[in-house]
Amino acid sequence: MTTRPGPHARLTGGLLLWYGVLGGAVAWGVHVFAAWGLDELACAAGSDRVAAVPLWQAVGLAVVIPGLFTVGSLLVAALVWRRTGRAGEEDRPFGRSRMLAVVGVWSNLLFLTIIVLGGVAVLVLPPCQG
């Protein structure tokens, strides 16, 4: 006989699953607004600093923090994928969770790549071109 998880465990599992699926997309959105926004604001002000912090350090933080958030989301999605691997075909909720975990793994890999390459572009290209 199996015991059903309590409402708190289901809520936590559901929230963690959605973090594993959507975390990279949210982190990428934060990265786009923060990294490119800081670059544009510094350029508009005619400075290479943001609040007494060099622009490359501020943009670096706007890359590293969302990148770490995406890595965490990737790890959660991989954990869900591993834990739902033993589910039988008749267990539809586990099958859905496994499918969402696969989507989360691949999308988080994609968003992590986009964040890293976007950060490289912001840091390599000189600010205030054109």
N, C-alpha and C positions, 0 to 999 in steps of 0.2 A: 504494500500500500504506500502510495506517495502522498506527501503532504503538500498542500498548496501554499505558495508563498503569501505572506501577509500583504496588506495594502501598501505598507511602507516599502517593502522589498520590491513590489511591482512598480511603484512610483519611481524608486531609485533606478531600477533596471530600465524602465522606459526612458527616463531622463538621460541616463548614461548612453543608451542606445542612440537617442537622437543627437547627443553630443558627438558620438562616434560617426554619425552620418553627416551632420550639418556643420560640425565644428570648423572644418577647413574652409568652407564657403564663407562663414562669418568672419574667420580670421583674415581671409583674403580681402574681404570688404573693408575691414579695419585697416589692413596694410595699405590698400589703395588710397583711402582717404588720408591716412596719417603720413605715409612716406611722400607721396606726390604733393599732398597739401603743404607739408613742411617745406618742401623744395620750392614750391610756387610762392609761398608766403615770404620766405627768405629772399627769393629773387625779386619779388615786388618791393621789398624793403631795401633792396640794394646791399644786402649784407650776406656774409657767409656764416652767420651765426643765428641761432634760435634761442633766445633768452639766455645769452652768454654761453651757450653750448655750441661747439662747432657743428655745422650742418651735417657733416658725415657721421658724427656720433648720434645725433638726433634721428637721422634717417636709419642708421644702423639699428637703433632700438626699435624703430617702427618696422624693421624687418625681422629682428630676432624674436621679439615678443610674440607676434602673430605666428612666426615659424614654430616656436615652442608649443603654442596652443594647438597648432595643426598636428604636430608630432604626437601630442597627447591624445588628440582625437583619433589619429591613425592607430595608436596603441589600443585604445578602447574598442575601435571597430575590429581590430585583429583578435582581441580577447573574446569579443562576442562571437566572432566567426569560429574560433576554436571551441568555445563552450557549447555552441549549438550544433557542432559537427556530429554528435552522437544521436541527434533527434531522428526518430523514425519518420517515414513518409506520412503516417497518419496524424502526426502532431503538427498541425498547420501553423500555430503561433510560432513555434520554433523555426519552422521553414521560412516564415516571413522575416523573422529576426535574422536568420542566416543570410537571406537575400539582401536585406538592408545593410548587414555588416559587410558583405562583398561590395556593394555600392559605396559604402563608407570608406573601405580600404582604397579602392581605386580612385575615388574622387579626392580623398585626402592626399594621396600621392600626387595627383594632378595639381591640386592647390598648393601643396608644398613646393613643387617645382616652379609654379607661377610666382609664388612669393619670393623664392630665392632669386630667380632670374629677373624679376621686377626690381628687387633690391640691388642686384648687380648693375642693372641699367641706370638706376638713380645714382648709384655711387661712382660708376665709371664715367658716365657722360658728364661733361662739365655743366654746372648749373647756369641758368640764365643765357642759354643759347638763343640767338635769333631775335 
